[in-house]
């Protein structure tokens, strides 16, 4: 008679336990069964009130103390006051220098700088970009923004380089700085605008320092990465020659980290420019202020007139710093003395001719035709389109069929089951430490007393990430498989990635109305370029030998994609998911301004009303959401045992 046997592995375990994932889920189920009677004591609905803490009173007391002592306490008079004065004098000095050089001098210096690092083609593009800023009637606001960005970028680079230097040379400091840099990068800018304004008041100092908080982390991370990635053999050779620690740093580590340092500069510039509009909320002025005023009056043309110069500045600075980092300078380049001499000569000639300011007759107003185009789109696309319906119908259907069910489903779940789902997802792709971190981050949201609005925000983030990944993966695959598609997409992605969120928020609201759907649409537009770029790059970097082997076995193009390229590009695809999540979270606040509600609205409300508790608590909850989503989307392998 045949006997039924349970399949076992070599260790004698049943077959179901041979799967590490099944073992983790079984252990988690047993732990839940043990703890469930304790957890259900606090109910099976939303987060129990008994497990929350109220931060309103201490934060309000701290805010009142700052306001009462800002003009008299020595800390403000002799520390923050000196910092504020130094920032104001620096920005004013750079701005007056730019005005003294005139539009011709600034254009000449920008073109020569681009030529110095990348050759005549980028020099011509830089000159055209700067001239376009003047032609749009935005020369003076562009110089105001450029002056602010010069000071903010220099301060960000200095702070980031110092932090990165310490993290690159010390393991302990590197571990201590990692959560600090994560918080600086994930915490919404609106959340820390309020404490900065409380200390420094409305104006340029607050704008510069808020930009430094946002833009310094990339420089710190890449500096540490470059120093830690220095070739050990080179360092040993330098040390064998009797070099001191300082000499090893200056002659070996820093030169070997040149590419990472310049990439850090590039990323710092990009992030500083992305803060231009947000900083305008607290008195930064310049192009950001023009965009913000246009948003208040729903003037798409005026917003685009100021947004285009921001995009042009970002693209030019991105190309120049990227060329400097890649070391692709032409064989016959221009020296610094020659560039400065030509700039001074052009500026002097312009001053003698009395033409420092951009000529009024050389402007090309685009606000009116753009507004007419937007009006046409709204009149013909908003509703009443045959068969497909209008954009308002799409927004309504998306809200009814996707956003509402996801939000209601999350809020219907018992609070402990949400923690259980988070633990299961994080542990399946990581370690128990990963799961514990994700659960603690989610639990912190409940402790802060913002459980339901956080789940509302989470539903919007999940929907936006899903749409972003579907569109991003499809577009990235097309770009990776066709050079023509990649070349056609590059300028479009550049514009999407560098255009301030406030600029494309206006046409999104015009087309989709006010609500959670336009907030999701704005998040998708903002996050899509990064997902497309990372996906395309990951697929293009797949080992060509593997593709050749697949072709030799008769695999079709579709089979090569699904069975070779996508599996081998798994890390890049997971990074694309991670960046999609982070970038969608970054637009949560902006979405709150157009009807997204939830945490985004709380942060914006806290800034508008000077309510430190509401703004900071909601900002901290967004950070916790970002930390949790990072842990459930990024696999973490076990550390190998020593000697293995």
C-alpha positions as CSV (number, residue, x, y, z in Angstrom):
1,X,0.0,0.0,0.0
2,X,1.3,3.4,-0.9
3,X,2.0,5.7,2.0
4,X,1.6,9.4,2.0
5,X,4.9,11.2,2.8
6,X,5.5,14.8,3.5
7,X,8.2,16.3,1.4
8,X,11.2,17.3,3.5
9,X,14.4,19.1,2.8
10,X,17.8,17.8,3.7
11,X,17.4,19.2,7.2
12,X,14.2,17.3,7.8
13,X,11.9,20.3,7.6
14,X,8.5,20.0,5.9
15,X,8.3,21.4,2.4
16,X,6.3,24.4,3.4
17,X,9.0,25.5,5.8
18,X,11.7,25.3,3.2
19,X,10.5,28.6,1.9
20,X,12.0,31.4,3.9
21,X,9.0,33.7,3.1
22,X,6.6,31.1,4.4
23,X,8.6,30.6,7.5
24,X,8.6,34.4,8.2
25,X,4.8,34.6,7.7
26,X,4.2,31.6,9.9
27,X,6.3,33.1,12.7
28,X,4.5,36.4,12.3
29,X,1.1,34.7,12.5
30,X,2.1,32.9,15.7
31,X,3.4,36.2,17.2
32,X,0.1,37.9,16.2
33,X,-1.9,35.2,17.8
34,X,-0.1,35.6,21.1
35,X,-0.4,39.4,21.1
36,X,-3.9,39.7,19.6
37,X,-5.8,39.6,23.0
38,X,-3.6,42.5,24.2
39,X,-4.0,44.5,21.1
40,X,-7.8,44.2,20.9
41,X,-8.1,45.6,24.4
42,X,-7.7,49.1,22.7
43,X,-10.4,48.3,20.1
44,X,-10.5,47.2,16.5
45,X,-11.1,50.5,14.8
46,X,-8.8,53.5,14.3
47,X,-5.8,54.1,16.4
48,X,-6.8,54.2,20.1
49,X,-6.8,57.6,21.7
50,X,-5.1,56.1,24.8
51,X,-2.0,55.5,22.8
52,X,-1.6,59.1,21.5
53,X,0.4,62.0,22.9
54,X,-0.5,65.6,22.5
55,X,2.3,67.9,21.3
56,X,0.2,71.0,20.8
57,X,0.9,72.5,24.2
58,X,4.8,72.1,24.3
59,X,5.1,73.2,20.6
60,X,2.9,76.2,21.1
61,X,4.9,77.1,24.2
62,X,8.1,76.9,22.2
63,X,6.7,79.0,19.5
64,X,5.5,81.7,21.9
65,X,9.0,81.7,23.6
66,X,10.7,82.3,20.3
67,X,8.3,85.1,19.4
68,X,8.7,86.8,22.8
69,X,12.5,86.6,22.8
70,X,13.4,87.0,19.2
71,X,14.3,90.7,19.6
72,X,16.0,90.5,23.0
73,X,17.6,87.2,23.8
74,X,21.5,87.0,23.2
75,X,21.1,83.8,21.2
76,X,19.1,85.7,18.6
77,X,21.0,89.0,18.8
78,X,24.6,87.6,18.7
79,X,24.2,84.3,16.8
80,X,21.2,84.1,14.6
81,X,21.3,87.8,14.0
82,X,24.9,87.6,12.7
83,X,23.9,84.7,10.4
84,X,21.0,86.7,9.1
85,X,23.1,89.8,8.4
86,X,25.8,87.7,6.7
87,X,23.2,86.1,4.4
88,X,21.6,89.4,3.5
89,X,25.0,91.0,2.7
90,X,26.1,88.1,0.7
91,X,22.9,87.9,-1.4
92,X,22.9,91.7,-1.9
93,X,26.6,91.7,-2.9
94,X,26.1,88.9,-5.6
95,X,22.9,90.7,-6.9
96,X,24.6,94.1,-7.2
97,X,27.6,92.4,-9.0
98,X,25.2,90.8,-11.5
99,X,23.4,94.1,-12.1
100,X,26.8,95.8,-12.5
101,X,27.9,93.3,-15.1
102,X,24.7,94.0,-17.1
103,X,22.9,91.5,-19.3
104,X,25.7,91.3,-21.7
105,X,28.4,90.7,-19.1
106,X,26.3,87.9,-17.4
107,X,25.6,86.3,-20.7
108,X,29.2,86.4,-21.8
109,X,30.5,85.0,-18.5
110,X,27.8,82.2,-18.5
111,X,28.8,81.2,-22.1
112,X,32.5,81.3,-21.3
113,X,32.0,79.2,-18.2
114,X,30.1,76.6,-20.2
115,X,32.8,76.7,-22.9
116,X,35.4,76.1,-20.2
117,X,33.8,72.8,-19.1
118,X,31.9,71.5,-22.1
119,X,32.8,73.2,-25.3
120,X,31.3,75.7,-27.7
121,X,28.0,73.9,-28.3
122,X,26.9,74.2,-24.6
123,X,28.3,77.7,-24.6
124,X,25.9,78.7,-27.4
125,X,23.1,77.0,-25.6
126,X,23.9,78.8,-22.3
127,X,23.9,82.2,-24.1
128,X,20.6,81.4,-25.8
129,X,19.1,80.3,-22.4
130,X,20.2,83.5,-20.7
131,X,19.0,85.7,-23.6
132,X,15.6,83.9,-23.5
133,X,15.2,84.9,-19.8
134,X,15.5,88.5,-20.8
135,X,13.3,88.1,-23.9
136,X,10.5,86.8,-21.6
137,X,10.8,90.0,-19.6
138,X,12.3,88.2,-16.6
139,X,15.9,89.5,-16.5
140,X,15.7,91.2,-13.1
141,X,13.8,88.4,-11.4
142,X,16.2,85.9,-12.9
143,X,19.2,87.8,-11.4
144,X,17.4,87.9,-8.1
145,X,16.9,84.2,-8.1
146,X,20.5,83.6,-9.4
147,X,21.9,85.7,-6.5
148,X,19.9,83.8,-4.0
149,X,20.9,80.5,-5.5
150,X,24.6,81.3,-5.6
151,X,24.6,82.0,-1.9
152,X,22.4,79.1,-1.0
153,X,24.4,76.6,-3.1
154,X,27.7,77.8,-1.7
155,X,26.4,77.5,1.9
156,X,24.8,74.1,1.0
157,X,28.1,72.8,-0.5
158,X,30.1,74.0,2.5
159,X,27.7,72.4,5.1
160,X,27.3,69.2,3.0
161,X,31.0,68.9,2.3
162,X,31.8,69.2,6.0
163,X,29.2,66.7,7.1
164,X,30.3,64.3,4.3
165,X,33.9,64.7,5.2
166,X,33.1,63.6,8.8
167,X,30.9,60.8,7.6
168,X,33.5,59.6,5.1
169,X,36.3,59.5,7.7
170,X,34.3,58.1,10.7
171,X,32.0,55.1,10.7
172,X,30.3,56.2,13.9
173,X,29.5,59.7,12.5
174,X,28.3,58.1,9.3
175,X,25.8,56.0,11.2
176,X,24.7,58.9,13.3
177,X,24.3,61.2,10.3
178,X,22.3,58.8,8.1
179,X,18.9,59.3,9.9
180,X,19.5,63.1,10.2
181,X,20.1,63.3,6.4
182,X,17.1,61.1,5.7
183,X,14.9,63.4,7.8
184,X,16.3,66.6,6.1
185,X,15.6,65.1,2.7
186,X,12.1,63.6,3.3
187,X,10.7,66.2,5.7
188,X,8.5,68.5,3.5
189,X,9.9,71.9,2.9
190,X,6.7,73.5,4.2
191,X,7.1,71.8,7.5
192,X,10.5,73.4,8.4
193,X,9.7,76.7,6.8
194,X,7.7,77.6,9.8
195,X,10.4,77.2,12.5
196,X,12.9,78.9,10.1
197,X,10.5,81.9,9.8
198,X,9.9,81.9,13.6
199,X,13.7,82.4,14.1
200,X,14.7,84.6,11.2
201,X,11.4,86.2,10.1
202,X,10.0,86.6,6.6
203,X,12.7,87.4,4.1
204,X,15.9,86.3,2.3
205,X,17.7,84.8,5.4
206,X,14.9,82.4,6.0
207,X,14.7,81.5,2.3
208,X,18.4,80.8,2.1
209,X,18.6,78.7,5.2
210,X,15.5,76.7,4.3
211,X,17.1,76.0,1.0
212,X,20.4,74.9,2.7
213,X,18.4,72.4,4.9
214,X,16.9,70.9,1.7
215,X,19.9,71.0,-0.6
216,X,22.8,70.1,1.7
217,X,22.1,66.3,2.1
218,X,23.0,65.2,-1.5
219,X,26.4,66.9,-1.1
220,X,26.9,65.2,2.3
221,X,25.9,61.8,1.0
222,X,28.0,61.9,-2.2
223,X,31.1,63.4,-0.4
224,X,31.0,60.5,2.1
225,X,30.4,58.0,-0.7
226,X,33.4,59.4,-2.7
227,X,35.7,59.3,0.3
228,X,34.7,55.8,1.4
229,X,35.0,54.5,-2.2
230,X,38.6,55.6,-2.6
231,X,40.9,52.9,-4.0
232,X,42.5,51.2,-1.0
233,X,45.7,50.4,-2.9
234,X,46.3,54.1,-3.7
235,X,45.7,55.0,-0.1
236,X,48.2,52.3,1.1
237,X,50.8,53.6,-1.4
238,X,50.4,57.1,-0.1
239,X,50.6,56.0,3.5
240,X,53.7,53.9,2.8
241,X,55.4,57.1,1.6
242,X,55.0,58.5,5.1
243,X,52.1,60.9,4.4
244,X,50.1,62.2,7.3
245,X,46.3,61.9,7.6
246,X,45.9,65.4,6.3
247,X,48.2,64.8,3.4
248,X,46.4,61.5,2.5
249,X,43.1,63.4,2.5
250,X,44.3,66.3,0.3
251,X,46.5,64.3,-2.1
252,X,44.6,61.1,-2.4
253,X,41.1,60.9,-1.0
254,X,39.7,64.2,-2.3
255,X,41.2,63.9,-5.8
256,X,39.9,60.3,-6.1
257,X,36.4,61.5,-5.1
258,X,36.3,64.3,-7.7
259,X,33.5,62.8,-9.7
260,X,31.3,62.2,-6.6
261,X,32.0,65.7,-5.3
262,X,31.0,67.3,-8.6
263,X,27.9,65.1,-8.8
264,X,27.0,66.3,-5.3
265,X,27.4,69.9,-6.6
266,X,25.1,69.1,-9.5
267,X,22.4,67.6,-7.3
268,X,22.7,70.4,-4.8
269,X,22.1,73.0,-7.5
270,X,19.1,71.1,-8.8
271,X,17.5,70.8,-5.4
272,X,18.2,74.4,-4.5
273,X,16.5,75.6,-7.7
274,X,13.5,73.3,-7.0
275,X,13.1,75.3,-3.7
276,X,12.9,78.6,-5.5
277,X,9.1,78.8,-5.6
278,X,8.6,77.3,-2.1
279,X,11.1,79.8,-0.7
280,X,9.1,82.6,-2.4
281,X,6.3,81.8,0.2
282,X,8.6,83.3,2.9
283,X,9.8,86.3,1.0
284,X,12.6,85.0,-1.3
285,X,11.4,87.1,-4.3
286,X,12.7,86.6,-7.8
287,X,11.2,84.1,-10.2
288,X,9.6,82.0,-7.5
289,X,7.6,85.0,-6.3
290,X,6.3,85.6,-9.8
291,X,5.2,82.0,-10.1
292,X,3.6,82.0,-6.6
293,X,1.7,85.2,-7.5
294,X,0.5,83.7,-10.7
295,X,-0.8,80.6,-8.8
296,X,-2.8,82.9,-6.5
297,X,-4.5,84.5,-9.5
298,X,-4.7,81.3,-11.6
299,X,-2.7,83.0,-14.4
300,X,-1.0,80.1,-16.3
301,X,0.7,82.5,-18.8
302,X,2.4,84.5,-16.1
303,X,3.4,81.4,-14.3
304,X,4.9,79.9,-17.4
305,X,6.8,83.2,-18.2
306,X,8.5,82.9,-14.8
307,X,8.7,79.1,-14.9
308,X,10.6,78.8,-18.2
309,X,13.6,80.8,-16.9
310,X,13.7,78.5,-13.9
311,X,13.8,75.5,-16.2
312,X,16.5,77.1,-18.4
313,X,18.7,77.9,-15.4
314,X,18.3,74.4,-14.1
315,X,19.0,72.7,-17.5
316,X,22.1,74.9,-18.1
317,X,23.5,74.4,-14.6
318,X,22.8,70.7,-14.8
319,X,24.7,70.3,-18.2
320,X,27.7,72.4,-17.1
321,X,28.1,70.7,-13.7
322,X,27.5,67.3,-15.3
323,X,30.2,68.0,-17.9
324,X,32.6,69.2,-15.2
325,X,32.0,66.0,-13.3
326,X,32.5,63.8,-16.3
327,X,35.7,65.5,-17.2
328,X,34.6,66.0,-20.8
329,X,36.2,69.4,-21.3
330,X,37.4,70.1,-24.9
331,X,41.0,69.8,-25.8
332,X,41.3,73.6,-26.5
333,X,39.5,75.2,-23.6
334,X,39.3,78.7,-22.1
335,X,41.3,79.7,-19.0
336,X,39.8,81.6,-16.1
337,X,41.9,84.8,-16.6
338,X,40.7,85.0,-20.2
339,X,37.0,84.4,-19.2
340,X,37.1,87.1,-16.5
341,X,38.9,89.6,-18.7
342,X,36.4,89.1,-21.5
343,X,33.5,89.5,-19.1
344,X,34.9,92.6,-17.5
345,X,35.5,94.1,-21.0
346,X,32.0,93.4,-22.2
347,X,30.5,94.7,-18.9
348,X,32.5,97.9,-19.2
349,X,31.5,98.5,-22.8
350,X,27.9,97.9,-21.9
351,X,28.1,100.4,-19.0
352,X,29.7,103.0,-21.2
353,X,26.9,102.6,-23.7
354,X,24.3,102.9,-20.9
355,X,22.7,99.6,-21.8
356,X,23.1,97.6,-18.5
357,X,19.4,96.8,-18.3
358,X,17.6,94.5,-20.7
359,X,16.1,96.7,-23.5
360,X,12.3,97.0,-23.1
361,X,11.7,96.6,-26.8
362,X,13.3,93.2,-26.9
363,X,10.7,91.4,-24.8
364,X,8.4,88.7,-26.1
365,X,5.3,88.5,-23.9
366,X,3.8,85.0,-23.9
367,X,1.3,85.2,-21.1
368,X,-1.7,86.2,-23.3
369,X,-1.4,83.5,-26.0
370,X,-0.7,80.8,-23.3
371,X,-3.8,81.8,-21.4
372,X,-5.8,81.7,-24.6
373,X,-4.5,78.2,-25.3
374,X,-5.4,77.1,-21.7
375,X,-8.9,78.6,-22.0
376,X,-9.4,76.6,-25.3
377,X,-8.2,73.4,-23.6
378,X,-10.6,74.0,-20.6
379,X,-13.5,74.8,-22.9
380,X,-13.0,71.8,-25.2
381,X,-11.5,69.2,-22.9
382,X,-12.9,69.8,-19.4
383,X,-16.3,68.2,-20.2
384,X,-18.5,67.2,-23.0
385,X,-15.9,65.3,-25.1
386,X,-17.7,62.6,-27.2
387,X,-17.2,59.0,-26.2
388,X,-14.2,59.5,-23.8
389,X,-15.7,62.2,-21.7
390,X,-13.9,65.2,-20.4
391,X,-11.0,65.6,-17.9
392,X,-13.5,66.4,-15.2
393,X,-15.2,63.1,-15.8
394,X,-11.9,61.3,-15.6
395,X,-11.0,63.0,-12.3
396,X,-14.4,62.1,-10.9
397,X,-14.2,58.4,-12.0
398,X,-10.6,58.1,-10.6
399,X,-11.8,59.5,-7.3
400,X,-14.9,57.3,-7.1
401,X,-13.4,54.1,-8.4
402,X,-9.8,54.3,-7.0
403,X,-9.1,56.9,-4.4
404,X,-12.3,56.5,-2.3
405,X,-12.2,52.6,-2.1
406,X,-8.5,52.6,-1.2
407,X,-8.9,55.3,1.5
408,X,-12.1,53.7,2.9
409,X,-10.4,50.3,2.9
410,X,-7.4,51.5,4.8
411,X,-9.4,53.4,7.3
412,X,-11.8,50.4,7.8
413,X,-9.0,48.1,8.7
414,X,-8.3,47.7,12.5
415,X,-5.2,49.7,13.5
416,X,-3.3,46.6,14.5
417,X,-4.0,44.9,11.2
418,X,-2.3,47.8,9.3
419,X,0.8,47.3,11.5
420,X,0.6,43.6,10.7
421,X,0.5,44.2,7.0
422,X,3.4,46.6,7.1
423,X,5.4,44.1,9.2
424,X,4.7,41.3,6.8
425,X,5.6,43.3,3.7
426,X,8.8,44.7,5.2
427,X,9.9,41.3,6.6
428,X,9.2,39.4,3.4
429,X,11.7,41.5,1.4
430,X,14.1,42.4,4.3
431,X,15.2,41.4,7.8
432,X,13.4,41.6,11.1
433,X,15.2,44.9,11.7
434,X,13.6,46.3,8.5
435,X,10.2,45.1,9.6
436,X,10.6,46.6,13.1
437,X,11.6,50.0,11.7
438,X,8.6,50.0,9.4
439,X,6.2,49.1,12.1
440,X,7.7,51.7,14.6
441,X,7.4,54.4,11.9
442,X,3.8,53.5,11.3
443,X,3.0,53.3,15.0
444,X,4.6,56.7,15.5
445,X,2.0,58.2,13.2
446,X,-0.7,56.9,15.5
447,X,1.1,58.1,18.6
448,X,1.2,61.6,17.0
449,X,-2.6,61.5,16.7
450,X,-2.9,61.8,12.9
451,X,-3.8,58.2,12.0
452,X,-6.8,58.8,9.8
453,X,-5.4,61.7,7.7
454,X,-2.2,59.7,7.3
455,X,-4.1,56.8,5.8
456,X,-5.9,59.3,3.5
457,X,-2.5,60.5,2.4
458,X,-1.3,57.0,2.1
459,X,-4.2,56.1,-0.3
460,X,-3.3,59.0,-2.5
461,X,0.4,58.1,-2.5
462,X,-0.3,54.5,-3.4
463,X,-2.6,55.5,-6.2
464,X,-0.1,58.0,-7.6
465,X,2.8,55.5,-7.3
466,X,0.8,52.8,-9.1
467,X,0.0,55.2,-12.0
468,X,3.6,56.5,-12.1
469,X,5.1,53.0,-12.2
470,X,2.8,51.8,-14.9
471,X,3.5,54.8,-17.1
472,X,7.1,55.1,-16.1
473,X,8.0,51.4,-16.7
474,X,6.3,51.4,-20.1
475,X,8.0,54.6,-21.2
476,X,11.3,53.6,-19.8
477,X,11.2,50.2,-21.6
478,X,10.4,52.1,-24.8
479,X,13.3,54.5,-24.3
480,X,15.7,51.7,-23.5
481,X,14.8,49.8,-26.6
482,X,14.9,52.7,-29.0
483,X,17.6,55.4,-29.3
484,X,15.2,57.6,-31.2
485,X,12.6,57.5,-28.4
486,X,15.2,58.2,-25.8
487,X,16.4,61.3,-27.7
488,X,12.9,62.5,-28.1
489,X,12.0,62.0,-24.5
490,X,15.1,63.7,-23.0
491,X,14.1,67.3,-23.4
492,X,10.5,66.5,-22.3
493,X,11.8,64.8,-19.1
494,X,14.2,67.7,-18.5
495,X,11.3,70.1,-18.6
496,X,9.1,67.9,-16.4
497,X,11.9,67.4,-13.8
498,X,13.0,71.0,-13.6
499,X,9.7,72.8,-13.9
500,X,8.5,74.0,-10.5
501,X,5.5,72.1,-9.3
502,X,3.5,75.2,-8.9
503,X,3.8,75.9,-12.6
504,X,2.2,72.7,-13.9
505,X,-0.2,72.7,-10.9
506,X,-2.2,75.5,-12.5
507,X,-3.1,73.7,-15.8
508,X,-3.7,70.5,-13.9
509,X,-6.2,72.3,-11.7
510,X,-7.7,74.0,-14.7
511,X,-8.2,70.7,-16.5
512,X,-9.2,68.4,-13.5
513,X,-10.7,70.8,-11.1
514,X,-10.0,70.9,-7.3
515,X,-9.7,67.7,-5.3
516,X,-7.6,64.7,-4.7
517,X,-7.4,63.6,-8.4
518,X,-5.5,66.7,-9.5
519,X,-3.2,66.3,-6.5
520,X,-2.4,62.7,-7.7
521,X,-2.0,64.0,-11.3
522,X,0.6,66.6,-10.1
523,X,2.4,64.0,-8.2
524,X,2.6,61.7,-11.2
525,X,3.9,64.4,-13.5
526,X,6.6,65.2,-10.9
527,X,7.7,61.6,-10.2
528,X,7.4,60.2,-13.7
529,X,10.8,61.5,-15.2
530,X,12.9,59.9,-12.5
531,X,11.2,56.5,-12.9
532,X,11.5,56.7,-16.7
533,X,15.3,57.6,-16.5
534,X,16.2,55.0,-13.9
535,X,14.2,52.3,-15.7
536,X,15.8,53.1,-19.1
537,X,19.3,53.3,-17.6
538,X,18.9,49.9,-15.7
539,X,17.7,48.1,-18.9
540,X,20.5,49.6,-21.0
541,X,23.1,48.5,-18.5
542,X,22.1,44.8,-18.7
543,X,25.0,42.6,-19.7
544,X,25.0,42.4,-23.5
545,X,26.5,38.8,-23.3
546,X,23.3,37.6,-21.6
547,X,21.2,39.2,-24.4
548,X,23.4,37.7,-27.1
549,X,23.0,34.3,-25.5
550,X,19.2,34.7,-25.5
551,X,19.2,35.7,-29.1
552,X,21.3,32.7,-30.1
553,X,18.7,30.5,-28.4
554,X,16.0,32.0,-30.7
555,X,14.4,34.2,-28.0
556,X,12.0,36.9,-29.4
557,X,12.3,40.5,-28.4
558,X,9.5,40.1,-25.9
559,X,11.1,37.0,-24.4
560,X,14.4,38.9,-24.1
561,X,12.6,41.7,-22.2
562,X,10.6,39.5,-19.8
563,X,13.1,36.7,-19.2
564,X,16.5,38.5,-19.4
565,X,16.4,42.3,-19.2
566,X,13.8,42.9,-16.5
567,X,15.2,40.2,-14.1
568,X,18.7,41.5,-14.6
569,X,17.6,45.1,-14.1
570,X,15.8,44.2,-10.8
571,X,17.9,46.5,-8.7
572,X,17.3,49.5,-11.0
573,X,13.6,48.8,-11.1
574,X,13.4,48.6,-7.3
575,X,15.3,51.9,-7.1
576,X,12.8,53.4,-9.5
577,X,10.0,52.3,-7.2
578,X,11.8,53.8,-4.2
579,X,12.3,57.1,-6.0
580,X,8.7,57.2,-7.3
581,X,7.5,56.9,-3.7
582,X,9.9,59.6,-2.4
583,X,9.0,62.0,-5.2
584,X,5.3,61.5,-4.8
585,X,5.6,62.2,-1.1
586,X,7.4,65.4,-1.9
587,X,4.3,66.7,-3.8
588,X,1.9,65.8,-1.0
589,X,2.0,69.3,0.4
590,X,1.5,70.9,-3.0
591,X,-1.5,68.5,-3.5
592,X,-2.9,69.8,-0.2
593,X,-3.1,73.2,-1.7
594,X,-5.5,72.1,-4.5
595,X,-7.9,69.9,-2.5
596,X,-5.7,66.9,-1.6
597,X,-6.5,67.4,2.0
598,X,-5.1,65.1,4.7
599,X,-1.5,65.7,5.9
600,X,-0.6,68.0,3.0
601,X,-3.4,70.4,4.0
602,X,-2.3,70.3,7.6
603,X,1.3,71.3,6.8
604,X,0.2,74.1,4.5
605,X,-2.4,75.3,7.1
606,X,0.2,75.2,9.9
607,X,2.5,77.5,7.8
608,X,-0.3,79.9,6.8
609,X,-1.6,80.2,10.3
610,X,1.7,80.1,12.2
611,X,0.5,76.9,13.9
612,X,3.8,75.1,14.7
613,X,2.1,72.1,16.3
614,X,-0.2,71.3,13.3
615,X,2.5,71.9,10.7
616,X,5.3,70.0,12.4
617,X,3.2,67.0,13.5
618,X,1.8,66.5,10.0
619,X,5.4,66.9,8.5
620,X,6.7,64.3,11.0
621,X,3.9,62.0,9.9
622,X,4.9,62.4,6.3
623,X,8.5,61.5,7.2
624,X,7.2,58.4,9.0
625,X,5.2,57.4,5.9
626,X,8.3,57.9,3.8
627,X,10.4,55.8,6.1
628,X,7.8,53.0,6.2
629,X,7.3,53.0,2.4
630,X,11.1,53.0,1.9
631,X,11.4,49.9,4.1
632,X,8.6,48.0,2.3
633,X,10.0,48.7,-1.2
634,X,13.7,48.2,-0.8
635,X,15.0,44.7,-0.2
636,X,17.6,44.3,2.5
637,X,19.6,41.1,2.5
638,X,21.1,39.4,5.5
639,X,24.7,40.3,6.4
640,X,27.0,37.4,5.6
641,X,28.5,35.6,8.5
642,X,32.2,36.0,9.1
643,X,34.2,33.4,7.4
644,X,31.4,32.4,5.1
